[in-house]
Amino acid sequence: MLSVHYIQKGLLFPLPPRCLDPGFDRPAFIRSFLEKLKRSLSSALFHFYPLAGRLATLNGPTPRSTPSSLTAPTALGPGSSMPRSMTVADILSPTYVPDVVQSFFDHDRAINHDGHTLSLLSVQVTELADGVFIGLSMNHTIGDGTSFWLFFNSWSKIFQAQEKGAVDVVPLSRPPALTRWFPENHPGPLSLPYTDDPSSLLARFEAPELRERVFHFSADAIAGLKAEANRQCGTTSISSFQSLTALVWRCIARARRFPPSQVTGCRMAANNRARLDPPLSPEYFGNSITPVRTAAKVGELLGSGLGWAARLLHTAVAEHSSAKLREWNEDWIKRPQVYHLDKTFDQYSIMMGSSPRFDKYGNEFGLGKAVALRSGYANKFDGKVSAYPGHEGGGSIDLEICLPPTTMALLEADPEFMAAVTDS
């Protein structure tokens, strides 16, 4: 993960109506709000202490116990206040996510190797005319999406407990499991080939011109896709998310106008914690993900129906076993590599990242429920799709899709795709 970007996700909260009254002391409210965030963040880092350090490169045999530092503070700052004319509606109303959202995150375009000097976690709070945005940037070498949202959820619970009068250090019902996992025959730590010039291993990916749009799928629409995929296959085993992914894969392949003979792939980020034997703790704090891939020729994909594509995805997920994971680990240990976005994900495929299973809208900081989730510049490319729970819950899903302008316009004109979109 050294050459990919930090994870950047955040939540948009409206301010309480009293904050908009002319006689209300809003600056004092914001100062108090930031102090509460800092206090609760400090308590959260007591539990998630690796996030308070820095990365270090050691040349030579790796000692069993490596030094760590807690002297470098995790950043939390107010960022730049938006002009008073910038409102919550200005963020949510446009068809495409406005570029200004990228400024809501610290460590913009930083890659994880920069964690040698940059904080491994940064929290930026941006004040709008009628709302605030809390944006987190977390180094992806430290943890994956499961780890990211475990931290966010824990921080929120600590904030709420302290609002009720709890002490600074608040116990957690789901504390992170911080002991790193290694294969039994490789007790770790593991080493990369050393170089005096780390830039030879790294690459700073620059995304092409992309349009980013959040499409909403209601629980009923997703249930309809699942029912149709299973009906076409004569089964009941295909999941809701596999059915939705099959739709997205087919429709983006059609919008790209590839020839029928072109091979197109679909990757889905799989959480490996429960798949390993023995399984890892659900609270394992680290990276335990693998992109599960399946592929087909465009002609087959578009000519065979939703169920055919969903069955391919279902089979790939079903075969993603502990044995396969251990084989993959062994191969990586023999030939360690640093992932580069431009080489790992090709222009003919899509990548389904994040997860609608993460508790994203359960995070509250004294302002009620967030109205939207948005992400920064990080790790976006042609065909990147991020899945979030819908705001209303109940099994609804939001998909953040990144495509070049021409491809996005063709996707928006695709009858099969737009028939499933509830609103966006």
Contacts in CASP RR format, 6 or more apart in sequence:
PFRMAT RR
TARGET T0000
AUTHOR 0000-0000-0000
METHOD contacts of the structure
MODEL  1
MLSVHYIQKGLLFPLPPRCLDPGFDRPAFIRSFLEKLKRSLSSALFHFYP
LAGRLATLNGPTPRSTPSSLTAPTALGPGSSMPRSMTVADILSPTYVPDV
VQSFFDHDRAINHDGHTLSLLSVQVTELADGVFIGLSMNHTIGDGTSFWL
FFNSWSKIFQAQEKGAVDVVPLSRPPALTRWFPENHPGPLSLPYTDDPSS
LLARFEAPELRERVFHFSADAIAGLKAEANRQCGTTSISSFQSLTALVWR
CIARARRFPPSQVTGCRMAANNRARLDPPLSPEYFGNSITPVRTAAKVGE
LLGSGLGWAARLLHTAVAEHSSAKLREWNEDWIKRPQVYHLDKTFDQYSI
MMGSSPRFDKYGNEFGLGKAVALRSGYANKFDGKVSAYPGHEGGGSIDLE
ICLPPTTMALLEADPEFMAAVTDS
1 112 0 8 1.000
1 140 0 8 1.000
1 141 0 8 1.000
1 287 0 8 1.000
1 339 0 8 1.000
2 111 0 8 1.000
2 112 0 8 1.000
2 113 0 8 1.000
2 141 0 8 1.000
2 201 0 8 1.000
2 202 0 8 1.000
2 338 0 8 1.000
3 111 0 8 1.000
3 112 0 8 1.000
3 113 0 8 1.000
3 201 0 8 1.000
3 202 0 8 1.000
3 203 0 8 1.000
3 204 0 8 1.000
3 205 0 8 1.000
3 338 0 8 1.000
3 339 0 8 1.000
3 340 0 8 1.000
3 341 0 8 1.000
4 111 0 8 1.000
4 112 0 8 1.000
4 140 0 8 1.000
4 205 0 8 1.000
4 339 0 8 1.000
4 340 0 8 1.000
4 341 0 8 1.000
4 379 0 8 1.000
5 109 0 8 1.000
5 110 0 8 1.000
5 111 0 8 1.000
5 112 0 8 1.000
5 140 0 8 1.000
5 205 0 8 1.000
5 377 0 8 1.000
5 378 0 8 1.000
5 379 0 8 1.000
6 107 0 8 1.000
6 110 0 8 1.000
6 111 0 8 1.000
6 112 0 8 1.000
6 137 0 8 1.000
6 138 0 8 1.000
6 139 0 8 1.000
6 140 0 8 1.000
6 378 0 8 1.000
7 136 0 8 1.000
7 137 0 8 1.000
7 138 0 8 1.000
7 139 0 8 1.000
7 140 0 8 1.000
7 143 0 8 1.000
7 144 0 8 1.000
7 145 0 8 1.000
7 148 0 8 1.000
7 378 0 8 1.000
7 379 0 8 1.000
8 105 0 8 1.000
8 107 0 8 1.000
8 135 0 8 1.000
8 136 0 8 1.000
8 137 0 8 1.000
8 375 0 8 1.000
8 376 0 8 1.000
8 377 0 8 1.000
8 378 0 8 1.000
9 135 0 8 1.000
9 136 0 8 1.000
9 148 0 8 1.000
9 152 0 8 1.000
9 354 0 8 1.000
9 360 0 8 1.000
9 373 0 8 1.000
9 374 0 8 1.000
9 375 0 8 1.000
9 376 0 8 1.000
10 104 0 8 1.000
10 105 0 8 1.000
10 133 0 8 1.000
10 134 0 8 1.000
10 135 0 8 1.000
10 136 0 8 1.000
10 373 0 8 1.000
10 374 0 8 1.000
10 375 0 8 1.000
11 133 0 8 1.000
11 134 0 8 1.000
11 135 0 8 1.000
11 360 0 8 1.000
11 361 0 8 1.000
11 363 0 8 1.000
11 370 0 8 1.000
11 372 0 8 1.000
11 373 0 8 1.000
12 88 0 8 1.000
12 91 0 8 1.000
12 92 0 8 1.000
12 131 0 8 1.000
12 132 0 8 1.000
12 133 0 8 1.000
12 370 0 8 1.000
12 371 0 8 1.000
12 372 0 8 1.000
12 373 0 8 1.000
12 374 0 8 1.000
13 131 0 8 1.000
13 132 0 8 1.000
13 133 0 8 1.000
13 134 0 8 1.000
13 365 0 8 1.000
13 367 0 8 1.000
13 368 0 8 1.000
13 370 0 8 1.000
13 371 0 8 1.000
14 88 0 8 1.000
14 130 0 8 1.000
14 131 0 8 1.000
14 367 0 8 1.000
14 371 0 8 1.000
15 130 0 8 1.000
15 131 0 8 1.000
15 132 0 8 1.000
15 367 0 8 1.000
16 367 0 8 1.000
18 24 0 8 1.000
19 26 0 8 1.000
19 29 0 8 1.000
19 130 0 8 1.000
20 130 0 8 1.000
30 78 0 8 1.000
30 127 0 8 1.000
30 132 0 8 1.000
33 125 0 8 1.000
33 132 0 8 1.000
33 365 0 8 1.000
34 76 0 8 1.000
34 77 0 8 1.000
34 78 0 8 1.000
34 125 0 8 1.000
36 159 0 8 1.000
36 162 0 8 1.000
36 163 0 8 1.000
36 365 0 8 1.000
37 76 0 8 1.000
37 123 0 8 1.000
37 125 0 8 1.000
37 134 0 8 1.000
37 159 0 8 1.000
37 365 0 8 1.000
38 76 0 8 1.000
39 162 0 8 1.000
39 168 0 8 1.000
40 155 0 8 1.000
40 158 0 8 1.000
40 159 0 8 1.000
40 162 0 8 1.000
40 365 0 8 1.000
41 74 0 8 1.000
41 76 0 8 1.000
41 123 0 8 1.000
41 155 0 8 1.000
42 168 0 8 1.000
43 158 0 8 1.000
43 162 0 8 1.000
43 168 0 8 1.000
43 169 0 8 1.000
43 170 0 8 1.000
44 151 0 8 1.000
44 154 0 8 1.000
44 155 0 8 1.000
44 158 0 8 1.000
45 51 0 8 1.000
45 52 0 8 1.000
45 74 0 8 1.000
45 121 0 8 1.000
46 169 0 8 1.000
47 154 0 8 1.000
47 172 0 8 1.000
47 175 0 8 1.000
47 176 0 8 1.000
48 151 0 8 1.000
48 154 0 8 1.000
48 176 0 8 1.000
48 285 0 8 1.000
49 70 0 8 1.000
49 178 0 8 1.000
50 68 0 8 1.000
50 120 0 8 1.000
50 142 0 8 1.000
50 178 0 8 1.000
50 285 0 8 1.000
51 74 0 8 1.000
51 120 0 8 1.000
51 121 0 8 1.000
51 138 0 8 1.000
51 139 0 8 1.000
51 142 0 8 1.000
51 151 0 8 1.000
52 70 0 8 1.000
52 72 0 8 1.000
52 73 0 8 1.000
52 74 0 8 1.000
52 120 0 8 1.000
52 121 0 8 1.000
53 68 0 8 1.000
53 69 0 8 1.000
53 70 0 8 1.000
53 72 0 8 1.000
53 74 0 8 1.000
53 119 0 8 1.000
53 120 0 8 1.000
54 69 0 8 1.000
54 72 0 8 1.000
54 115 0 8 1.000
54 116 0 8 1.000
54 117 0 8 1.000
54 119 0 8 1.000
54 120 0 8 1.000
55 112 0 8 1.000
55 113 0 8 1.000
55 115 0 8 1.000
55 116 0 8 1.000
55 120 0 8 1.000
55 139 0 8 1.000
55 141 0 8 1.000
56 66 0 8 1.000
56 67 0 8 1.000
56 116 0 8 1.000
57 116 0 8 1.000
57 194 0 8 1.000
57 198 0 8 1.000
58 66 0 8 1.000
59 194 0 8 1.000
60 194 0 8 1.000
62 188 0 8 1.000
62 189 0 8 1.000
62 191 0 8 1.000
66 189 0 8 1.000
72 119 0 8 1.000
73 119 0 8 1.000
74 119 0 8 1.000
74 120 0 8 1.000
74 121 0 8 1.000
74 122 0 8 1.000
74 123 0 8 1.000
75 106 0 8 1.000
75 119 0 8 1.000
75 121 0 8 1.000
75 122 0 8 1.000
75 123 0 8 1.000
75 124 0 8 1.000
76 122 0 8 1.000
76 123 0 8 1.000
76 124 0 8 1.000
76 125 0 8 1.000
77 106 0 8 1.000
77 123 0 8 1.000
77 124 0 8 1.000
77 125 0 8 1.000
78 124 0 8 1.000
78 125 0 8 1.000
78 126 0 8 1.000
78 127 0 8 1.000
79 106 0 8 1.000
79 124 0 8 1.000
79 125 0 8 1.000
79 126 0 8 1.000
80 103 0 8 1.000
80 126 0 8 1.000
81 126 0 8 1.000
81 127 0 8 1.000
82 100 0 8 1.000
82 126 0 8 1.000
82 127 0 8 1.000
82 128 0 8 1.000
82 129 0 8 1.000
83 129 0 8 1.000
84 129 0 8 1.000
85 129 0 8 1.000
86 100 0 8 1.000
86 128 0 8 1.000
86 129 0 8 1.000
87 128 0 8 1.000
87 129 0 8 1.000
87 130 0 8 1.000
87 131 0 8 1.000
88 128 0 8 1.000
88 130 0 8 1.000
88 131 0 8 1.000
88 371 0 8 1.000
90 98 0 8 1.000
90 128 0 8 1.000
91 98 0 8 1.000
91 100 0 8 1.000
91 101 0 8 1.000
91 128 0 8 1.000
91 133 0 8 1.000
91 372 0 8 1.000
91 374 0 8 1.000
92 371 0 8 1.000
92 372 0 8 1.000
95 213 0 8 1.000
95 424 0 8 1.000
96 211 0 8 1.000
96 212 0 8 1.000
96 213 0 8 1.000
97 212 0 8 1.000
97 213 0 8 1.000
97 214 0 8 1.000
97 374 0 8 1.000
97 400 0 8 1.000
101 374 0 8 1.000
101 375 0 8 1.000
101 376 0 8 1.000
102 108 0 8 1.000
102 376 0 8 1.000
102 377 0 8 1.000
103 126 0 8 1.000
104 124 0 8 1.000
104 126 0 8 1.000
104 133 0 8 1.000
104 135 0 8 1.000
104 374 0 8 1.000
104 376 0 8 1.000
105 122 0 8 1.000
105 124 0 8 1.000
105 135 0 8 1.000
105 136 0 8 1.000
105 137 0 8 1.000
105 376 0 8 1.000
105 377 0 8 1.000
105 378 0 8 1.000
106 122 0 8 1.000
106 123 0 8 1.000
106 124 0 8 1.000
106 137 0 8 1.000
107 114 0 8 1.000
107 118 0 8 1.000
107 119 0 8 1.000
107 122 0 8 1.000
107 137 0 8 1.000
108 376 0 8 1.000
108 377 0 8 1.000
109 204 0 8 1.000
109 377 0 8 1.000
109 378 0 8 1.000
110 118 0 8 1.000
110 137 0 8 1.000
111 202 0 8 1.000
111 204 0 8 1.000
112 139 0 8 1.000
112 140 0 8 1.000
112 141 0 8 1.000
113 198 0 8 1.000
113 202 0 8 1.000
115 139 0 8 1.000
115 141 0 8 1.000
118 139 0 8 1.000
120 138 0 8 1.000
120 139 0 8 1.000
120 142 0 8 1.000
121 136 0 8 1.000
121 137 0 8 1.000
121 138 0 8 1.000
121 139 0 8 1.000
121 151 0 8 1.000
122 136 0 8 1.000
122 137 0 8 1.000
123 134 0 8 1.000
123 135 0 8 1.000
123 136 0 8 1.000
123 137 0 8 1.000
124 134 0 8 1.000
124 135 0 8 1.000
124 137 0 8 1.000
125 132 0 8 1.000
125 133 0 8 1.000
125 134 0 8 1.000
125 135 0 8 1.000
126 132 0 8 1.000
126 133 0 8 1.000
126 135 0 8 1.000
132 367 0 8 1.000
133 374 0 8 1.000
134 365 0 8 1.000
136 148 0 8 1.000
136 151 0 8 1.000
136 152 0 8 1.000
137 378 0 8 1.000
138 147 0 8 1.000
138 148 0 8 1.000
138 151 0 8 1.000
140 287 0 8 1.000
141 287 0 8 1.000
142 285 0 8 1.000
142 286 0 8 1.000
143 285 0 8 1.000
143 286 0 8 1.000
143 287 0 8 1.000
144 271 0 8 1.000
144 286 0 8 1.000
144 287 0 8 1.000
144 288 0 8 1.000
144 289 0 8 1.000
145 289 0 8 1.000
145 354 0 8 1.000
145 355 0 8 1.000
145 358 0 8 1.000
146 271 0 8 1.000
146 273 0 8 1.000
146 282 0 8 1.000
146 284 0 8 1.000
146 288 0 8 1.000
146 289 0 8 1.000
146 358 0 8 1.000
147 176 0 8 1.000
147 284 0 8 1.000
147 285 0 8 1.000
147 286 0 8 1.000
147 287 0 8 1.000
149 358 0 8 1.000
149 359 0 8 1.000
149 360 0 8 1.000
150 174 0 8 1.000
150 176 0 8 1.000
150 283 0 8 1.000
150 285 0 8 1.000
151 176 0 8 1.000
152 360 0 8 1.000
152 363 0 8 1.000
153 174 0 8 1.000
153 359 0 8 1.000
153 362 0 8 1.000
153 363 0 8 1.000
154 172 0 8 1.000
154 174 0 8 1.000
154 175 0 8 1.000
154 176 0 8 1.000
155 363 0 8 1.000
156 362 0 8 1.000
156 363 0 8 1.000
156 364 0 8 1.000
156 365 0 8 1.000
157 170 0 8 1.000
157 172 0 8 1.000
157 173 0 8 1.000
158 166 0 8 1.000
158 170 0 8 1.000
158 172 0 8 1.000
159 364 0 8 1.000
159 365 0 8 1.000
159 366 0 8 1.000
160 364 0 8 1.000
160 366 0 8 1.000
161 170 0 8 1.000
162 168 0 8 1.000
162 170 0 8 1.000
163 366 0 8 1.000
174 282 0 8 1.000
174 283 0 8 1.000
175 283 0 8 1.000
176 283 0 8 1.000
176 284 0 8 1.000
176 285 0 8 1.000
177 280 0 8 1.000
177 281 0 8 1.000
177 283 0 8 1.000
177 284 0 8 1.000
177 285 0 8 1.000
178 285 0 8 1.000
180 189 0 8 1.000
180 286 0 8 1.000
181 276 0 8 1.000
181 280 0 8 1.000
181 284 0 8 1.000
181 288 0 8 1.000
182 188 0 8 1.000
182 189 0 8 1.000
182 190 0 8 1.000
183 326 0 8 1.000
183 329 0 8 1.000
183 330 0 8 1.000
183 333 0 8 1.000
186 329 0 8 1.000
186 333 0 8 1.000
190 333 0 8 1.000
190 336 0 8 1.000
191 336 0 8 1.000
192 201 0 8 1.000
192 336 0 8 1.000
192 338 0 8 1.000
193 336 0 8 1.000
195 201 0 8 1.000
201 338 0 8 1.000
202 338 0 8 1.000
203 340 0 8 1.000
203 341 0 8 1.000
203 342 0 8 1.000
205 340 0 8 1.000
205 341 0 8 1.000
205 342 0 8 1.000
205 381 0 8 1.000
207 377 0 8 1.000
207 380 0 8 1.000
207 381 0 8 1.000
207 402 0 8 1.000
208 381 0 8 1.000
208 382 0 8 1.000
208 404 0 8 1.000
209 404 0 8 1.000
209 405 0 8 1.000
210 380 0 8 1.000
210 381 0 8 1.000
210 382 0 8 1.000
210 402 0 8 1.000
210 403 0 8 1.000
210 404 0 8 1.000
211 402 0 8 1.000
211 403 0 8 1.000
211 404 0 8 1.000
211 405 0 8 1.000
211 408 0 8 1.000
212 380 0 8 1.000
212 400 0 8 1.000
212 401 0 8 1.000
212 402 0 8 1.000
213 400 0 8 1.000
213 401 0 8 1.000
213 408 0 8 1.000
213 412 0 8 1.000
213 424 0 8 1.000
214 372 0 8 1.000
214 398 0 8 1.000
214 399 0 8 1.000
214 400 0 8 1.000
214 401 0 8 1.000
214 424 0 8 1.000
215 398 0 8 1.000
215 399 0 8 1.000
215 401 0 8 1.000
215 421 0 8 1.000
215 424 0 8 1.000
216 390 0 8 1.000
216 396 0 8 1.000
216 397 0 8 1.000
216 398 0 8 1.000
216 421 0 8 1.000
216 422 0 8 1.000
216 423 0 8 1.000
216 424 0 8 1.000
217 244 0 8 1.000
217 396 0 8 1.000
217 397 0 8 1.000
217 398 0 8 1.000
217 399 0 8 1.000
217 420 0 8 1.000
217 421 0 8 1.000
217 422 0 8 1.000
218 396 0 8 1.000
218 422 0 8 1.000
219 393 0 8 1.000
219 394 0 8 1.000
219 395 0 8 1.000
219 396 0 8 1.000
221 420 0 8 1.000
221 421 0 8 1.000
221 422 0 8 1.000
222 240 0 8 1.000
222 243 0 8 1.000
222 244 0 8 1.000
222 395 0 8 1.000
222 396 0 8 1.000
222 397 0 8 1.000
223 240 0 8 1.000
224 243 0 8 1.000
225 240 0 8 1.000
225 243 0 8 1.000
225 244 0 8 1.000
225 246 0 8 1.000
225 247 0 8 1.000
225 306 0 8 1.000
225 420 0 8 1.000
226 238 0 8 1.000
226 239 0 8 1.000
226 240 0 8 1.000
226 243 0 8 1.000
228 243 0 8 1.000
228 306 0 8 1.000
228 307 0 8 1.000
229 238 0 8 1.000
229 242 0 8 1.000
229 243 0 8 1.000
229 246 0 8 1.000
229 306 0 8 1.000
229 307 0 8 1.000
229 310 0 8 1.000
229 311 0 8 1.000
230 236 0 8 1.000
230 237 0 8 1.000
230 238 0 8 1.000
230 243 0 8 1.000
230 307 0 8 1.000
232 305 0 8 1.000
232 306 0 8 1.000
232 307 0 8 1.000
232 308 0 8 1.000
233 307 0 8 1.000
233 308 0 8 1.000
233 310 0 8 1.000
233 311 0 8 1.000
235 311 0 8 1.000
237 314 0 8 1.000
238 307 0 8 1.000
238 310 0 8 1.000
238 311 0 8 1.000
238 314 0 8 1.000
239 314 0 8 1.000
240 395 0 8 1.000
241 356 0 8 1.000
241 387 0 8 1.000
241 397 0 8 1.000
242 310 0 8 1.000
242 313 0 8 1.000
242 314 0 8 1.000
242 317 0 8 1.000
243 306 0 8 1.000
243 307 0 8 1.000
243 310 0 8 1.000
244 397 0 8 1.000
244 399 0 8 1.000
244 420 0 8 1.000
245 266 0 8 1.000
245 268 0 8 1.000
245 310 0 8 1.000
245 313 0 8 1.000
245 352 0 8 1.000
246 306 0 8 1.000
246 307 0 8 1.000
246 309 0 8 1.000
246 310 0 8 1.000
246 312 0 8 1.000
246 313 0 8 1.000
247 306 0 8 1.000
247 416 0 8 1.000
247 417 0 8 1.000
247 420 0 8 1.000
248 350 0 8 1.000
248 352 0 8 1.000
248 385 0 8 1.000
248 399 0 8 1.000
248 401 0 8 1.000
248 417 0 8 1.000
249 264 0 8 1.000
249 265 0 8 1.000
249 266 0 8 1.000
249 301 0 8 1.000
249 309 0 8 1.000
249 313 0 8 1.000
249 350 0 8 1.000
250 301 0 8 1.000
250 302 0 8 1.000
250 305 0 8 1.000
250 306 0 8 1.000
250 309 0 8 1.000
250 416 0 8 1.000
251 411 0 8 1.000
251 414 0 8 1.000
251 416 0 8 1.000
251 417 0 8 1.000
252 350 0 8 1.000
252 383 0 8 1.000
252 401 0 8 1.000
252 403 0 8 1.000
252 407 0 8 1.000
252 411 0 8 1.000
253 264 0 8 1.000
253 298 0 8 1.000
253 301 0 8 1.000
253 302 0 8 1.000
254 302 0 8 1.000
254 410 0 8 1.000
254 414 0 8 1.000
254 416 0 8 1.000
255 403 0 8 1.000
255 407 0 8 1.000
255 408 0 8 1.000
255 410 0 8 1.000
255 411 0 8 1.000
255 414 0 8 1.000
256 348 0 8 1.000
256 407 0 8 1.000
256 410 0 8 1.000
257 410 0 8 1.000
258 264 0 8 1.000
258 298 0 8 1.000
258 348 0 8 1.000
259 298 0 8 1.000
260 297 0 8 1.000
260 298 0 8 1.000
260 299 0 8 1.000
260 302 0 8 1.000
261 297 0 8 1.000
261 298 0 8 1.000
261 299 0 8 1.000
262 297 0 8 1.000
262 298 0 8 1.000
262 348 0 8 1.000
263 295 0 8 1.000
263 296 0 8 1.000
263 297 0 8 1.000
263 298 0 8 1.000
263 348 0 8 1.000
264 295 0 8 1.000
264 296 0 8 1.000
264 297 0 8 1.000
264 298 0 8 1.000
264 301 0 8 1.000
264 348 0 8 1.000
264 349 0 8 1.000
264 350 0 8 1.000
265 293 0 8 1.000
265 294 0 8 1.000
265 295 0 8 1.000
265 296 0 8 1.000
265 346 0 8 1.000
265 348 0 8 1.000
265 349 0 8 1.000
265 350 0 8 1.000
266 293 0 8 1.000
266 294 0 8 1.000
266 295 0 8 1.000
266 312 0 8 1.000
266 313 0 8 1.000
266 349 0 8 1.000
266 350 0 8 1.000
266 352 0 8 1.000
267 291 0 8 1.000
267 292 0 8 1.000
267 293 0 8 1.000
267 345 0 8 1.000
267 349 0 8 1.000
267 350 0 8 1.000
267 351 0 8 1.000
267 352 0 8 1.000
268 291 0 8 1.000
268 292 0 8 1.000
268 313 0 8 1.000
268 316 0 8 1.000
268 317 0 8 1.000
268 352 0 8 1.000
268 353 0 8 1.000
269 289 0 8 1.000
269 290 0 8 1.000
269 291 0 8 1.000
269 292 0 8 1.000
269 351 0 8 1.000
269 352 0 8 1.000
269 353 0 8 1.000
269 354 0 8 1.000
269 355 0 8 1.000
270 289 0 8 1.000
270 290 0 8 1.000
270 291 0 8 1.000
270 292 0 8 1.000
270 317 0 8 1.000
270 320 0 8 1.000
271 288 0 8 1.000
271 289 0 8 1.000
271 355 0 8 1.000
272 280 0 8 1.000
272 288 0 8 1.000
272 289 0 8 1.000
272 290 0 8 1.000
272 325 0 8 1.000
273 279 0 8 1.000
273 280 0 8 1.000
273 281 0 8 1.000
273 282 0 8 1.000
273 284 0 8 1.000
273 288 0 8 1.000
274 280 0 8 1.000
274 282 0 8 1.000
275 320 0 8 1.000
275 321 0 8 1.000
275 322 0 8 1.000
275 325 0 8 1.000
276 288 0 8 1.000
276 322 0 8 1.000
276 325 0 8 1.000
276 326 0 8 1.000
277 322 0 8 1.000
280 288 0 8 1.000
290 320 0 8 1.000
290 325 0 8 1.000
290 328 0 8 1.000
291 351 0 8 1.000
292 316 0 8 1.000
292 317 0 8 1.000
292 320 0 8 1.000
293 316 0 8 1.000
293 349 0 8 1.000
294 312 0 8 1.000
294 313 0 8 1.000
294 315 0 8 1.000
294 316 0 8 1.000
295 349 0 8 1.000
296 309 0 8 1.000
296 312 0 8 1.000
300 308 0 8 1.000
301 308 0 8 1.000
301 309 0 8 1.000
341 379 0 8 1.000
341 381 0 8 1.000
342 381 0 8 1.000
345 351 0 8 1.000
345 381 0 8 1.000
345 383 0 8 1.000
345 384 0 8 1.000
347 382 0 8 1.000
349 383 0 8 1.000
350 383 0 8 1.000
350 384 0 8 1.000
350 385 0 8 1.000
351 381 0 8 1.000
351 383 0 8 1.000
351 384 0 8 1.000
351 385 0 8 1.000
352 385 0 8 1.000
352 386 0 8 1.000
352 387 0 8 1.000
353 384 0 8 1.000
353 385 0 8 1.000
353 386 0 8 1.000
353 387 0 8 1.000
354 386 0 8 1.000
354 387 0 8 1.000
354 388 0 8 1.000
355 387 0 8 1.000
356 387 0 8 1.000
356 388 0 8 1.000
356 389 0 8 1.000
356 390 0 8 1.000
356 395 0 8 1.000
356 397 0 8 1.000
356 398 0 8 1.000
357 389 0 8 1.000
358 388 0 8 1.000
358 389 0 8 1.000
359 389 0 8 1.000
360 370 0 8 1.000
360 373 0 8 1.000
360 388 0 8 1.000
360 389 0 8 1.000
361 369 0 8 1.000
361 370 0 8 1.000
361 373 0 8 1.000
361 389 0 8 1.000
361 390 0 8 1.000
361 391 0 8 1.000
361 393 0 8 1.000
362 369 0 8 1.000
363 370 0 8 1.000
364 370 0 8 1.000
371 391 0 8 1.000
372 391 0 8 1.000
373 388 0 8 1.000
373 398 0 8 1.000
375 386 0 8 1.000
375 400 0 8 1.000
380 402 0 8 1.000
381 402 0 8 1.000
382 402 0 8 1.000
382 403 0 8 1.000
382 404 0 8 1.000
382 407 0 8 1.000
383 401 0 8 1.000
383 402 0 8 1.000
383 403 0 8 1.000
384 401 0 8 1.000
384 402 0 8 1.000
385 399 0 8 1.000
385 400 0 8 1.000
385 401 0 8 1.000
385 402 0 8 1.000
386 399 0 8 1.000
386 400 0 8 1.000
387 397 0 8 1.000
387 398 0 8 1.000
387 399 0 8 1.000
387 400 0 8 1.000
388 397 0 8 1.000
388 398 0 8 1.000
388 399 0 8 1.000
388 400 0 8 1.000
389 395 0 8 1.000
389 396 0 8 1.000
389 397 0 8 1.000
389 398 0 8 1.000
390 396 0 8 1.000
390 397 0 8 1.000
390 398 0 8 1.000
391 398 0 8 1.000
396 422 0 8 1.000
401 408 0 8 1.000
401 411 0 8 1.000
403 411 0 8 1.000
411 417 0 8 1.000
412 418 0 8 1.000
END
